[in-house]
Amino acid sequence: MQVHIFGAASSPCIANSTLQRVADDNAEDFSVRAVDAVRHNFYVDDALPSIDDELAGVQLASDMVKLLERGGFHLRKFSSNSKEVLGSLPSSERAKPDLDLDLDLDGLPVERALGLRWYTETDELGFDIRSLDRADTKRGILSTVCSLYDPLGFAVPVAMTARNLIQELWKAQVDWDQPLNDHFIEKWHAWKGQLPLLTGLRIPRCYFPPGVNPAHCRIQLHVFCDASEIGFGTCAYLRVDCPDGTTHCSFVMGKGRNAPTKFTSVPRLELQAAVLATCLGKMLREELHLTIDESYYWTDSQIVLHYLRNERRRFSTYVSNRVAEIRENTLPSQWRHVPGNLNPADDVSRGLGAAELTRDQRWLSGPEFLLLTPSDWPQGKNEEVPDAELEVKKNCELQCTDLQPGLTGEGLASSTESHPEPPKKSPLQQLIDRCSDWTKLRRIIAWLLRFIRFIKHNKSTANKTLTVEDYDAATVAIARYIQKSAYGQEILDVKKRGYVRSSSKIASLNPTIDDLGVLRVCGRAQAVSTAHTAGRQIILPKDHPVTSLIVRHIHSRMGHLGREHVINER
């Protein structure tokens, strides 16, 4: 295929790929500067290289024309802030060939560069505001806001105010062509009425003062971030220490984002602003062909600084993911605290009108303290942040209950000899307090006992359902736990003497301990028993919650018959 469709979705990719191929194929025949300009300074079909020397600019223009001719490209529409560079080119190859320009007498014309106005005579960038006469509807507002093309974010605080209005229209469920009410009309006209003031804004294109060689300067990158209820944003500045001892600060780029329509706390938005600042700083270090000696990141949120400097506490998933992204590209020592009234990113997080932006130059020139020595910069204090303001992940507490060996059912209680009194509110007691059904309680304990056997012997049972033996073992385990708490002294007496003291409440029951360690009644029925537990009832205190569960269970099973039927039921 030798021809591609113009305007297809793949066209920009194909154009860039072709330019890269032309540069690679002819790299050995042309200067490194010309090849790098083709590789790195094209935006689709516009080339915007910057050279610090006029003679080098003349040579670069000539080399790029010859280089691209080998690939079948005709490079034309040249613009420059240097009359010498333009004078070296035929008038037919300039951006305005029909303009009869006398380079010795006339000033340089105003050009366009990526949607911005380029005042080549003073080498400044500005805005060209046109066609504001659109309908006062959501469609018209969106069209006007999108027409403010601002790739570097010079006027992003102004755009944030309009974006917030559009978000309010979405929340109010206003249709695309529905007439706006007086509230929205007033806000929209106030914003649109100030917009032409942006035409008077001038931003120096060069980051450095005239005549200063960047190779002889110390360059720092300062990135600020901030957030509010309506949005968050970031801005970046270059601080340049010149060889003559002066300090220069220039705006590099700004970005702004609306807050989500779903409520998000300001500390979370502040953290998201820090992520945006980190991404901006990373992109600038990669794209600026400058040697940046140091990078600093500024925020007015003590909570964000606490998150970044933390080394031991665990935070929620939302916080930990964003902290990890920030720390992947920056160091905690690079982050500093700046008071809110000195933070230029506050302008983008809250929005400004065009009149405020043109009147207050802090957004475009940077905070005044950057022109001072580092010792005069704001020195943030490491203030303690209350835990209530932090999204700390709750610690998982593990509670254990001792197991007494030698039982058929592996009981859940501790040995009475070593622990005569059970711990208060143990896990088993909490389980008992939460259960309101005797069958459910036995089933839970039965599964726990089966799991314990699996852990101890590493062998699962073939039966996937609970058996009668499982339920009996659960009953024994529950009884032993309750008796250990209620009849600890009686159990000791029976084990040592064979009987309980006469002062005991259960002395009349003549209690004894069976082979499973359970305290049972030993009466006349024992003499005629054929099994070691037949006729020997388990002793439980009458006021224990489990006793109530058992009584209610039998009462329900008997069809809610009278007291005598329940008492006689085993």
C-alpha positions as CSV (number, residue, x, y, z in Angstrom):
1,M,0.0,0.0,0.0
2,Q,1.4,3.4,-1.0
3,V,-1.6,5.6,-0.1
4,H,-3.4,6.1,3.2
5,I,-6.7,7.6,3.8
6,F,-6.5,11.2,5.2
7,G,-8.3,11.7,8.5
8,A,-8.6,8.1,9.5
9,A,-8.1,7.1,13.2
10,S,-4.8,5.6,12.4
11,S,-3.5,8.6,10.4
12,P,-1.5,10.3,13.3
13,C,0.1,7.0,14.2
14,I,1.1,6.3,10.6
15,A,2.4,9.8,10.1
16,N,4.6,9.6,13.3
17,S,5.8,6.2,12.4
18,T,6.8,7.3,8.9
19,L,8.7,10.3,10.2
20,Q,10.5,8.1,12.7
21,R,11.5,5.8,9.9
22,V,12.8,8.6,7.7
23,A,14.9,9.9,10.6
24,D,16.3,6.4,11.3
25,D,17.1,5.6,7.7
26,N,19.0,8.8,7.2
27,A,20.6,9.3,10.6
28,E,24.1,8.8,9.3
29,D,23.8,11.5,6.6
30,F,22.6,14.4,8.8
31,S,23.5,16.1,12.0
32,V,22.3,14.6,15.3
33,R,20.3,17.8,16.0
34,A,18.3,17.5,12.8
35,V,17.6,13.8,13.4
36,D,16.6,14.4,17.0
37,A,14.3,17.3,15.9
38,V,12.4,14.9,13.6
39,R,12.2,12.2,16.3
40,H,11.1,14.4,19.2
41,N,9.7,17.7,18.1
42,F,6.9,16.8,15.8
43,Y,3.2,17.0,16.8
44,V,1.5,15.2,13.9
45,D,2.5,17.5,11.0
46,D,3.8,20.5,13.0
47,A,7.5,20.7,14.0
48,L,8.4,22.9,17.0
49,P,12.1,22.7,17.7
50,S,13.8,25.4,19.8
51,I,17.4,26.5,19.3
52,D,19.5,28.8,21.4
53,D,21.6,30.1,18.5
54,E,20.4,31.8,15.3
55,L,23.2,30.2,13.1
56,A,22.3,26.8,14.4
57,G,18.7,27.5,13.7
58,V,19.4,28.4,10.0
59,Q,21.4,25.2,9.7
60,L,18.7,23.1,11.4
61,A,16.0,24.4,9.1
62,S,18.1,23.5,6.0
63,D,19.0,20.1,7.3
64,M,15.4,19.2,8.2
65,V,14.2,20.2,4.7
66,K,16.7,18.0,3.1
67,L,16.2,15.1,5.5
68,L,12.4,15.0,5.0
69,E,12.7,15.4,1.3
70,R,14.3,11.9,1.2
71,G,11.0,10.6,2.6
72,G,8.9,12.5,0.2
73,F,7.9,15.2,2.7
74,H,7.9,18.9,1.7
75,L,8.6,20.9,4.8
76,R,7.2,24.5,4.6
77,K,5.2,27.2,6.4
78,F,8.2,28.2,8.5
79,S,7.8,30.6,11.4
80,S,10.4,31.9,13.7
81,N,11.1,34.6,16.3
82,S,14.4,35.2,14.5
83,K,14.6,37.5,11.4
84,E,17.9,35.9,10.4
85,V,16.3,32.4,10.3
86,L,13.3,33.7,8.3
87,G,15.7,35.6,6.0
88,S,17.5,32.4,5.1
89,L,14.3,30.8,3.8
90,P,12.4,31.7,0.6
91,S,9.3,33.7,1.2
92,S,7.2,30.9,-0.5
93,E,8.3,28.6,2.3
94,R,7.2,30.9,5.2
95,A,3.9,30.5,7.1
96,K,2.5,33.7,5.4
97,P,4.0,33.8,1.9
98,D,1.5,36.4,0.7
99,L,2.7,38.9,3.4
100,D,5.1,41.4,1.8
101,L,7.4,41.5,4.9
102,D,10.5,43.7,5.0
103,L,12.6,41.9,7.7
104,D,14.8,45.0,8.2
105,L,11.9,47.4,8.8
106,D,8.7,45.5,9.7
107,G,8.0,43.6,12.9
108,L,7.4,39.9,12.9
109,P,3.9,38.7,12.4
110,V,1.7,37.0,15.0
111,E,1.6,33.2,14.3
112,R,-0.3,30.2,15.6
113,A,1.3,27.3,17.4
114,L,-0.8,24.4,18.5
115,G,-3.9,26.5,18.9
116,L,-2.2,29.3,20.8
117,R,-1.2,32.7,19.5
118,W,2.6,33.2,19.1
119,Y,3.8,36.7,19.3
120,T,7.1,36.1,17.5
121,E,8.4,39.6,17.9
122,T,8.4,39.4,21.7
123,D,8.5,35.5,21.7
124,E,5.4,35.2,23.9
125,L,2.3,33.0,23.8
126,G,-1.3,34.1,24.2
127,F,-4.9,33.2,23.6
128,D,-7.2,34.0,20.7
129,I,-10.8,34.1,21.9
130,R,-13.4,33.8,19.1
131,S,-17.0,33.0,18.5
132,L,-18.6,33.2,21.9
133,D,-22.1,33.7,20.4
134,R,-23.5,30.2,21.2
135,A,-26.8,29.2,22.6
136,D,-27.1,29.4,26.4
137,T,-27.7,25.6,26.8
138,K,-25.5,22.8,28.1
139,R,-24.5,22.1,24.5
140,G,-23.5,25.7,23.9
141,I,-21.6,25.9,27.2
142,L,-19.6,22.7,26.5
143,S,-18.8,23.9,23.0
144,T,-17.5,27.2,24.3
145,V,-15.4,25.6,27.0
146,C,-13.9,23.1,24.6
147,S,-12.9,25.9,22.2
148,L,-10.5,27.2,24.8
149,Y,-7.6,25.1,23.6
150,D,-4.9,25.2,26.3
151,P,-2.5,22.3,26.0
152,L,-0.1,23.6,28.6
153,G,-2.7,24.7,31.2
154,F,-2.0,28.5,31.2
155,A,-5.7,29.2,31.9
156,V,-6.7,26.0,33.6
157,P,-8.0,27.9,36.7
158,V,-10.4,29.7,34.4
159,A,-11.5,26.5,32.7
160,M,-12.1,24.8,36.0
161,T,-14.8,27.3,36.9
162,A,-16.7,26.5,33.7
163,R,-16.1,22.7,34.1
164,N,-17.7,23.0,37.6
165,L,-20.7,24.7,36.0
166,I,-21.0,21.9,33.5
167,Q,-20.8,19.3,36.3
168,E,-23.6,21.2,38.1
169,L,-25.7,21.0,35.0
170,W,-25.2,17.2,34.8
171,K,-26.2,16.9,38.5
172,A,-29.3,18.9,37.8
173,Q,-30.1,16.6,34.9
174,V,-30.4,19.4,32.4
175,D,-30.9,18.3,28.8
176,W,-28.5,19.3,26.1
177,D,-30.8,21.9,24.5
178,Q,-33.0,22.8,27.5
179,P,-33.1,26.5,28.4
180,L,-31.2,27.2,31.6
181,N,-32.7,28.8,34.7
182,D,-31.6,32.2,36.0
183,H,-29.1,30.7,38.4
184,F,-27.1,28.9,35.7
185,I,-27.5,31.8,33.2
186,E,-26.1,34.3,35.7
187,K,-23.0,32.1,36.4
188,W,-22.5,31.4,32.8
189,H,-22.7,35.0,31.6
190,A,-20.4,36.1,34.4
191,W,-17.7,33.6,33.2
192,K,-18.2,34.2,29.5
193,G,-18.2,38.0,29.9
194,Q,-14.7,37.9,31.4
195,L,-13.3,35.4,28.9
196,P,-12.1,38.0,26.3
197,L,-9.7,39.3,28.9
198,L,-7.5,36.3,28.2
199,T,-6.5,37.9,24.9
200,G,-4.4,40.3,26.9
201,L,-2.5,37.5,28.6
202,R,1.2,37.1,27.6
203,I,3.3,34.1,28.7
204,P,7.0,34.1,27.8
205,R,7.7,31.1,25.6
206,C,11.3,30.6,26.9
207,Y,11.9,29.3,30.4
208,F,15.2,31.3,30.8
209,P,16.0,35.0,30.7
210,P,17.4,36.3,27.4
211,G,21.1,35.5,26.9
212,V,21.3,32.8,29.6
213,N,22.7,29.5,28.7
214,P,20.8,26.6,30.4
215,A,24.0,24.5,30.6
216,H,25.5,27.1,33.0
217,C,22.4,27.2,35.3
218,R,21.2,25.2,38.3
219,I,17.7,24.1,37.5
220,Q,15.0,22.9,40.0
221,L,11.6,21.6,39.2
222,H,8.9,22.6,41.7
223,V,5.5,20.9,41.5
224,F,2.5,22.1,43.7
225,C,-0.8,20.4,44.3
226,D,-4.0,21.1,46.1
227,A,-7.6,20.0,46.3
228,S,-11.0,21.3,47.3
229,E,-14.6,20.1,47.3
230,I,-15.0,21.1,43.6
231,G,-11.8,19.7,42.2
232,F,-8.0,19.2,42.4
233,G,-5.0,20.2,40.4
234,T,-1.3,20.7,40.1
235,C,1.1,23.2,38.5
236,A,4.9,23.0,37.8
237,Y,7.6,25.7,37.7
238,L,11.2,25.8,36.8
239,R,13.5,27.7,39.3
240,V,16.7,28.7,37.6
241,D,19.8,30.0,39.4
242,C,21.6,32.0,36.8
243,P,25.4,32.4,36.7
244,D,25.1,36.1,37.6
245,G,23.5,35.2,41.0
246,T,19.9,36.1,40.0
247,T,17.0,33.6,40.3
248,H,14.3,33.2,37.7
249,C,11.0,31.3,38.0
250,S,8.9,30.3,35.0
251,F,5.6,28.4,34.5
252,V,5.9,25.0,32.9
253,M,2.5,23.3,32.9
254,G,-0.7,23.0,34.9
255,K,-3.5,20.4,35.1
256,G,-6.9,20.4,36.7
257,R,-9.6,17.8,37.4
258,N,-13.1,18.0,38.6
259,A,-14.0,16.2,41.8
260,P,-16.1,13.1,41.2
261,T,-19.8,13.5,41.3
262,K,-19.9,10.8,44.0
263,F,-18.9,12.3,47.3
264,T,-15.2,12.0,48.0
265,S,-13.6,13.4,51.1
266,V,-11.1,16.3,50.8
267,P,-8.2,14.3,52.2
268,R,-8.8,11.7,49.5
269,L,-8.9,14.5,46.9
270,E,-5.7,15.9,48.3
271,L,-4.0,12.5,47.9
272,Q,-5.3,12.2,44.3
273,A,-3.9,15.7,43.7
274,A,-0.5,14.4,44.9
275,V,-0.8,11.5,42.4
276,L,-1.5,14.0,39.6
277,A,1.5,16.1,40.7
278,T,3.7,13.0,40.7
279,C,2.6,12.1,37.1
280,L,3.2,15.6,35.9
281,G,6.7,15.7,37.5
282,K,7.6,12.4,35.9
283,M,6.4,13.5,32.5
284,L,8.3,16.8,32.6
285,R,11.5,15.1,33.6
286,E,11.2,12.8,30.6
287,E,10.1,15.4,28.1
288,L,12.2,18.5,29.0
289,H,15.6,18.2,27.4
290,L,17.1,19.9,30.4
291,T,19.3,18.8,33.2
292,I,17.1,19.1,36.3
293,D,19.3,19.1,39.4
294,E,16.5,18.8,42.0
295,S,12.8,18.2,42.2
296,Y,10.5,19.3,44.9
297,Y,6.8,18.6,45.5
298,W,4.6,20.8,47.6
299,T,1.3,20.3,49.3
300,D,-0.7,22.0,52.0
301,S,-2.1,18.8,53.4
302,Q,-0.5,17.4,56.6
303,I,-2.5,14.2,56.0
304,V,-0.8,13.5,52.7
305,L,2.6,14.2,54.2
306,H,1.8,11.8,57.0
307,Y,0.8,9.1,54.5
308,L,4.0,9.5,52.5
309,R,6.3,9.5,55.5
310,N,4.6,6.5,57.2
311,E,6.8,3.4,57.6
312,R,4.9,1.2,60.0
313,R,1.1,1.7,59.8
314,R,-1.2,0.1,57.3
315,F,-3.8,2.2,55.5
316,S,-6.9,1.4,53.5
317,T,-6.6,0.0,50.0
318,Y,-7.5,3.4,48.4
319,V,-4.8,5.2,50.3
320,S,-2.1,2.5,50.1
321,N,-2.5,2.1,46.3
322,R,-2.0,5.9,45.7
323,V,0.8,6.2,48.3
324,A,2.6,3.3,46.5
325,E,2.2,5.1,43.1
326,I,3.6,8.3,44.6
327,R,6.5,6.7,46.3
328,E,7.3,4.7,43.1
329,N,8.3,8.0,41.4
330,T,9.3,10.3,44.2
331,L,11.0,10.1,47.6
332,P,9.3,11.2,50.9
333,S,12.2,13.7,51.4
334,Q,11.2,15.5,48.2
335,W,7.8,16.4,49.6
336,R,7.3,19.6,51.6
337,H,4.5,21.5,53.3
338,V,3.4,24.9,52.0
339,P,0.8,27.1,53.7
340,G,-2.5,27.3,51.8
341,N,-2.2,31.0,51.1
342,L,1.1,30.5,49.4
343,N,0.1,27.5,47.3
344,P,-0.4,28.5,43.7
345,A,-2.3,25.2,43.0
346,D,-5.1,26.6,45.2
347,D,-6.0,28.7,42.2
348,V,-6.8,25.6,40.1
349,S,-8.5,23.6,42.8
350,R,-11.0,26.4,43.5
351,G,-11.1,28.1,40.1
352,L,-10.6,31.7,39.0
353,G,-12.3,34.1,36.7
354,A,-10.4,35.5,33.7
355,A,-10.1,38.9,35.4
356,E,-8.5,37.4,38.5
357,L,-6.1,35.4,36.5
358,T,-4.9,38.4,34.5
359,R,-4.7,40.6,37.6
360,D,-2.9,38.1,39.9
361,Q,0.2,36.7,38.3
362,R,1.0,34.1,41.0
363,W,-0.4,31.3,38.8
364,L,1.9,32.1,35.8
365,S,5.0,33.5,37.7
366,G,5.0,31.1,40.7
367,P,5.0,31.9,44.4
368,E,7.3,34.7,45.5
369,F,9.3,32.5,47.9
370,L,10.8,30.5,45.0
371,L,12.8,33.6,44.2
372,L,14.4,33.5,47.7
373,T,17.1,31.2,49.0
374,P,16.1,27.7,50.2
375,S,16.6,28.8,53.8
376,D,13.7,31.3,53.4
377,W,11.3,28.8,51.9
378,P,8.3,27.7,54.1
379,Q,9.6,25.2,56.7
380,G,6.7,22.9,57.3
381,K,6.4,21.3,60.8
382,N,5.7,17.6,61.3
383,E,2.3,18.0,63.0
384,E,0.6,15.0,64.6
385,V,-2.5,14.0,62.7
386,P,-5.4,12.4,64.7
387,D,-6.2,8.8,63.9
388,A,-9.8,9.8,63.2
389,E,-8.6,11.8,60.1
390,L,-6.5,8.9,58.8
391,E,-7.8,5.9,56.9
392,V,-5.9,3.4,59.0
393,K,-6.6,-0.3,58.3
394,K,-7.9,-2.0,61.4
395,N,-5.6,-4.5,63.0
396,C,-6.7,-8.1,63.0
397,E,-6.8,-9.6,66.5
398,L,-6.4,-13.3,66.9
399,Q,-7.8,-15.0,70.0
400,C,-6.9,-18.6,70.9
401,T,-8.5,-21.1,73.2
402,D,-6.4,-23.8,74.7
403,L,-7.3,-27.4,73.8
404,Q,-7.1,-30.2,76.5
405,P,-5.7,-33.4,75.0
406,G,-6.9,-36.8,75.7
407,L,-10.6,-36.2,74.9
408,T,-12.7,-38.1,72.4
409,G,-14.1,-34.9,71.1
410,E,-11.0,-32.6,71.6
411,G,-12.7,-30.2,74.0
412,L,-12.5,-26.4,73.6
413,A,-11.6,-25.6,77.3
414,S,-8.4,-25.4,79.2
415,S,-7.2,-27.8,81.8
416,T,-8.8,-26.9,85.2
417,E,-5.6,-27.7,87.1
418,S,-3.6,-25.0,85.2
419,H,-6.4,-22.5,84.6
420,P,-9.1,-22.7,87.3
421,E,-10.9,-19.7,85.9
422,P,-11.7,-19.2,82.2
423,P,-10.9,-15.9,80.5
424,K,-13.7,-13.4,80.3
425,K,-15.5,-13.2,77.0
426,S,-13.4,-15.9,75.3
427,P,-14.2,-16.7,71.7
428,L,-16.4,-19.6,72.7
429,Q,-18.3,-17.4,75.1
430,Q,-18.8,-14.8,72.4
431,L,-20.1,-17.6,70.2
432,I,-22.5,-18.7,72.8
433,D,-23.8,-15.2,73.4
434,R,-24.5,-14.7,69.7
435,C,-26.3,-18.1,69.2
436,S,-30.0,-18.2,69.9
437,D,-30.6,-21.8,68.9
438,W,-29.2,-25.0,70.6
439,T,-29.0,-27.0,67.4
440,K,-27.1,-24.2,65.6
441,L,-24.7,-23.9,68.4
442,R,-23.9,-27.6,68.5
443,R,-23.5,-27.6,64.7
444,I,-21.0,-24.8,64.8
445,I,-19.0,-26.4,67.5
446,A,-19.1,-29.8,65.7
447,W,-17.6,-28.2,62.6
448,L,-14.9,-26.5,64.7
449,L,-14.0,-29.8,66.3
450,R,-13.8,-31.6,62.9
451,F,-11.5,-28.8,61.7
452,I,-9.3,-29.2,64.8
453,R,-9.0,-32.9,64.1
454,F,-8.0,-32.2,60.5
455,I,-5.3,-29.7,61.6
456,K,-3.9,-32.0,64.2
457,H,-3.9,-35.2,62.1
458,N,-3.9,-33.7,58.5
459,K,-6.5,-36.1,57.5
460,S,-10.0,-35.3,56.3
461,T,-13.0,-37.5,56.9
462,A,-14.8,-39.2,54.1
463,N,-18.2,-38.1,55.4
464,K,-18.9,-34.5,54.2
465,T,-21.9,-34.1,56.7
466,L,-22.0,-34.1,60.4
467,T,-22.7,-37.4,62.2
468,V,-24.4,-38.2,65.5
469,E,-20.9,-38.7,67.0
470,D,-20.0,-35.1,65.9
471,Y,-23.0,-33.6,67.6
472,D,-22.3,-35.7,70.8
473,A,-18.7,-34.4,70.8
474,A,-20.0,-30.9,70.5
475,T,-22.3,-31.3,73.4
476,V,-19.5,-32.7,75.6
477,A,-17.2,-29.8,74.6
478,I,-19.9,-27.2,75.4
479,A,-20.7,-28.9,78.8
480,R,-17.0,-29.0,79.8
481,Y,-16.6,-25.3,79.0
482,I,-19.6,-24.3,81.1
483,Q,-18.7,-26.6,84.0
484,K,-15.2,-25.3,84.1
485,S,-16.6,-21.8,84.6
486,A,-19.4,-22.6,87.0
487,Y,-18.1,-25.6,88.9
488,G,-14.4,-25.2,88.9
489,Q,-14.0,-26.0,92.6
490,E,-16.3,-29.0,92.5
491,I,-14.3,-30.5,89.7
492,L,-11.1,-30.2,91.7
493,D,-12.8,-31.7,94.8
494,V,-14.1,-34.7,92.8
495,K,-10.7,-35.3,91.2
496,K,-8.9,-35.2,94.5
497,R,-11.3,-36.6,97.0
498,G,-13.9,-38.4,94.9
499,Y,-16.8,-36.2,96.3
500,V,-17.7,-32.5,96.6
501,R,-17.9,-30.5,99.8
502,S,-21.2,-30.5,101.7
503,S,-21.4,-26.7,101.2
504,S,-21.6,-27.1,97.4
505,K,-24.8,-26.2,95.7
506,I,-24.7,-29.5,93.8
507,A,-23.7,-31.8,96.8
508,S,-27.1,-33.4,96.8
509,L,-26.6,-34.6,93.2
510,N,-23.6,-36.7,94.3
511,P,-21.6,-35.5,91.2
512,T,-19.0,-37.6,89.5
513,I,-16.7,-37.1,86.5
514,D,-17.0,-39.5,83.6
515,D,-14.3,-40.7,81.2
516,L,-14.7,-37.6,79.0
517,G,-14.2,-35.2,81.9
518,V,-17.8,-34.2,82.2
519,L,-19.5,-33.6,85.6
520,R,-22.6,-35.8,85.8
521,V,-25.3,-36.8,88.3
522,C,-24.5,-40.0,90.2
523,G,-27.8,-41.3,91.7
524,R,-29.8,-44.5,92.1
525,A,-30.1,-44.8,88.3
526,Q,-26.4,-45.5,88.0
527,A,-26.8,-48.9,89.6
528,V,-29.1,-50.1,86.9
529,S,-27.3,-48.3,84.0
530,T,-26.0,-50.5,81.2
531,A,-23.9,-47.7,79.7
532,H,-21.4,-45.5,81.4
533,T,-23.5,-42.4,80.7
534,A,-27.0,-43.8,80.7
535,G,-29.1,-42.3,83.5
536,R,-26.3,-39.9,84.4
537,Q,-27.4,-36.4,83.4
538,I,-24.9,-33.6,82.7
539,I,-25.0,-31.0,85.4
540,L,-25.5,-27.4,84.1
541,P,-26.2,-24.2,86.1
542,K,-29.8,-23.1,85.8
543,D,-29.1,-19.5,85.0
544,H,-26.6,-20.1,82.2
545,P,-27.6,-19.0,78.6
546,V,-27.0,-22.5,77.2
547,T,-29.4,-24.0,79.8
548,S,-32.1,-21.7,78.5
549,L,-31.3,-22.7,74.9
550,I,-31.6,-26.4,75.8
551,V,-35.0,-25.8,77.6
552,R,-36.4,-23.8,74.7
553,H,-35.2,-26.4,72.2
554,I,-36.9,-29.3,74.1
555,H,-40.0,-27.2,74.7
556,S,-40.3,-26.5,71.0
557,R,-39.6,-30.1,70.0
558,M,-42.4,-31.3,72.4
559,G,-44.9,-29.1,70.7
560,H,-44.9,-26.5,73.5
561,L,-46.4,-28.9,76.1
562,G,-46.4,-28.2,79.8
563,R,-43.5,-28.1,82.3
564,E,-43.7,-31.7,83.4
565,H,-43.3,-33.0,79.9
566,V,-40.2,-30.9,79.3
567,I,-38.6,-31.9,82.7
568,N,-39.2,-35.6,81.9
569,E,-37.7,-35.4,78.4
570,R,-34.1,-36.5,78.1
